């Protein structure tokens, strides 16, 4: 089941990334730790992610407000994960932060 979004406004942090071949087990453990720790951060609303056939990852994290995103970005354990990601695991990554002001959709029963 997909993440159930709240009524806007809220924020989305959109992360696209490609991994290197270095230390895939270390990356998996760190990614799991960051997901678990991130869930406990004030303002966290949810997460969705997928990996394409080409190995490119897309992760969208949802937050209540911009301050929550800033606080998570500066969390000491997350700062260490960011450093290791740049040194070991990511060939590239791009992060976009967006304010969601409108939400609509369709779901078949």
C-alpha positions in Angstrom: 0.0 0.0 0.0 1.2 3.5 -0.9 2.0 6.2 1.7 -1.2 8.0 2.7 -0.5 11.7 2.3 -1.9 14.3 4.7 -3.8 17.3 3.5 -1.4 20.0 2.2 0.6 21.9 2.9 3.5 19.6 3.6 7.0 19.1 2.2 8.6 16.5 0.0 12.4 15.8 -0.1 13.0 14.0 -3.5 16.3 12.1 -3.7 17.6 10.5 -6.8 20.9 8.6 -6.6 23.2 6.0 -8.2 25.3 3.8 -6.0 28.9 2.7 -6.6 29.9 -0.9 -6.2 31.8 -0.2 -2.9 30.6 -1.9 0.3 27.0 -2.7 -0.7 26.4 -4.4 2.7 27.6 -1.4 4.6 25.2 0.8 2.5 22.3 -1.5 3.1 22.9 -1.4 6.9 23.3 2.4 7.0 20.2 2.9 4.8 18.1 0.8 7.1 19.5 2.6 10.2 18.7 6.0 8.6 15.2 5.0 7.7 14.5 3.8 11.2 16.1 6.9 12.8 14.4 9.2 10.4 10.9 7.8 11.3 11.5 9.0 14.8 12.3 12.6 13.9 9.7 15.3 14.7 7.7 16.4 11.6 8.4 13.1 9.7 5.3 12.0 7.8 6.4 9.1 5.7 8.5 7.7 2.9 8.3 6.0 -0.5 11.2 4.6 -2.5 11.9 2.4 -5.5 14.9 1.3 -7.6 14.8 1.3 -11.3 16.0 -1.5 -13.6 19.1 0.6 -14.2 19.9 0.7 -10.5 18.9 4.3 -10.0 17.1 4.9 -6.7 14.2 7.3 -6.1 13.3 8.1 -2.6 10.7 10.7 -1.5 10.5 11.7 2.2 7.6 13.7 3.5 7.8 16.2 6.3 5.4 18.5 8.1 7.5 21.6 7.6 10.8 23.0 6.4 12.2 23.2 9.9 11.8 19.4 10.3 13.9 18.8 7.2 16.6 21.1 8.4 16.7 19.4 11.8 17.0 16.0 10.2 19.7 17.1 7.8 21.8 18.3 10.8 21.2 15.2 13.0 24.7 14.0 14.0 24.2 10.4 12.9 22.7 11.5 9.7 25.7 13.9 9.1 28.0 10.9 9.4 25.9 8.8 7.0 26.0 11.7 4.5 29.8 11.9 4.8 30.1 8.1 4.2 27.7 8.3 1.3 29.8 10.8 -0.5 33.1 8.9 0.3 31.9 5.4 -0.4 28.4 4.6 -1.7 27.1 7.3 -4.1 28.3 7.7 -7.7 25.9 10.7 -7.7 22.8 12.0 -5.9 20.5 15.0 -6.3 18.1 16.3 -3.7 15.1 18.5 -4.3 12.9 20.0 -1.6 9.3 21.0 -2.6 6.4 22.4 -0.8 3.2 20.5 -1.7 0.4 22.9 -1.9 -2.2 20.9 -3.7 -3.1 17.2 -3.7 -5.5 15.2 -5.9 -5.7 11.8 -7.3 -7.8 8.7 -8.1 -8.0 5.2 -6.6 -10.0 2.3 -8.0 -11.8 0.3 -5.4 
